[in-house]
Amino acid sequence: MKEAATDAVLSLELTNPDRHIPVLVLLTTSKKSATRAAALVKLAAFKSEARVALEPIAARLRDEDATVRIASL
């Protein structure tokens, strides 16, 4: 995703799990650690509905950036 589009998505109030969780999962693989961390924080807001994203979230526990690892907890 382009940086401006990514920033726009992450600034929105995301409330539709069927539409937004797949986008956030994609963002957890961004080259930018701040984007990965922000996507994980947004995923956490979905609570149990984010269960479908457990595998990509768990993968970030091994991220090279400590902020991303913390956000994946």
QUIGI-V535256 format. One record per helix or strand of 2 or more residues. SS is the DSSP state (H for helix, E for strand). FROM is the first residue (numbers start at 0). TO is the last residue. If there is no record, write none. Layout:
BEGIN
SS | FROM | TO
SS | FROM | TO
END
This chain:
BEGIN
H | 2 | 10
H | 16 | 26
H | 32 | 43
H | 46 | 61
H | 65 | 70
END
